Each structure stands twice: as structure tokens, then as C-alpha cells.
Amino acid sequence: MSSNELKNDLLITSRGANRFLLLLKTRGPQTSLEMGTALNITDEAVRQQLIKLAKEGLVEGIAEANGVGRPVQIWQLTPAGNARFPDAHADLTAQLLRSIRTELGEAALERLIAVREQDTRRAYAQELAGATDLRERVARLAAIRSREGYMAGWTEEDDGYLLVENHCPICVAAATCQGFCRAELAIFQEVLGQEANVTRIEYILSSDRRCAYRITQRA
């Protein structure tokens, strides 16, 4: 979307909070400075709107490392914020999965998941090829997942690493068939290597805010 197209969309959208939601939806996570520049409003006006939206559960700020300086606050939509935008594709996906289960049986649905798992595993393995250690593999995996729309990031901890996904672009499909989530966990385990132990500790489908995985080195 070009700047002019975005500007036109913002003009026809009702004033106030909706402009911020549309900006985050069309351009992805932003700093308050970037939002102020895009919307041509003051830092104070941005701050007031973000506080209001955060209280309503529509946006959230996440601290992101910025070299040697202080962390930068990156603002993004929450699942509730994303839900403000209709997603006919999600409904269609859920309907197709239910139809496969009803008309062809659970075995056919499992085969579909297995094919997706195989293709994803192959693609991830190619992108992680050449990584020299677990740390680099975790970093590359987070980059892949973020590129795919999971808003992923990772941090280093005393006992290993934490991989987080702040958004799930296949949430409706996963809720219809949790085999997708099971397959993803298996893929993470395989592409990170035998020396890694991967445990899901937060889960969007269990009403957590995000999905999070603790990754430790096997003894």
C-alpha cells in the first residue's frame, strides 16, 4: 500500500482510535514516533491514544532491543485489535477443514496436516542450514516465523532461549484442528536439532496472550 493510498484510507476512516488500528494493520508494528509522523500528529496525541487503546486491549507495546541504547517500544495490534478487521479467509478455512473432517474423515485431515508439516519442515531446514549453534538456529527460526506473520521474537535466558509469537495468522484453522499446533511443535524440535529441548509454555488457544516456547540445551 502506497503512502497516498494509506492517507486516503485514513481520511475515510472515522477519526481517532481507528486511524491507529488501521495504521498498525496496514504497516505492521510501529514506534510511537513512526505513527506520529505517518498521521501528522504530536507525540502527546499519539501517547494518549495508545494508552486508551492499550486499556481497551486493542494494542500492546513490546520493548525491543535497539543496539547498545535503551529498548524501543514497538506497538502492535492484539488479537482483539486484529478482530476489528473482518477475515473471510479465516472463516472459509475453518469451513473447509470441517468439511474435510465430515466428508472425508479424520484420516484425510491428518494427511493434509502431514503434507503441510513435511513442506514446512523442508523449507525451515533449508533456511537454517549452515547455522553454527543453537543460538543462531533460534534466531533464524524467529526471523522465519516473524516473516510468516507470527510477530515472533526471541530472547536469551540463563538456561536457554525463549521464542515468542505474539500473533497467530492460522489461529482459526488451529482452533478447528489442533493438529496444526502439534505439527508446528514437532517441526521446531526437529529443525533446532537433537541437542535442543523445546517446550511450549504459553498457548494462545489456552487463552494466553501469545504462544511461547522455552528452548534448552539437552544434557
Secondary structure, DSSP 8 states (H G I E B T S, - for coil): --HHHHHHHHHHS-SSHHHHHHHHHHH-SB-HHHHHHHHT--HHHHHHHHHHHHHTTSEEEEEE--TTS--EEEEEE-HHHHTTS--HHHHHHHHHHHHHHHHT-HHHHHHHHHHHHHHHHHHHHHHHTT--SHHHHHHHHHHHHIIIII-EEEEEETTEEEEEES--TTHHHHHH-THHHHHHHHHHHHHH-TTEEEEEEE-GGGT-SSEEEEEEE--
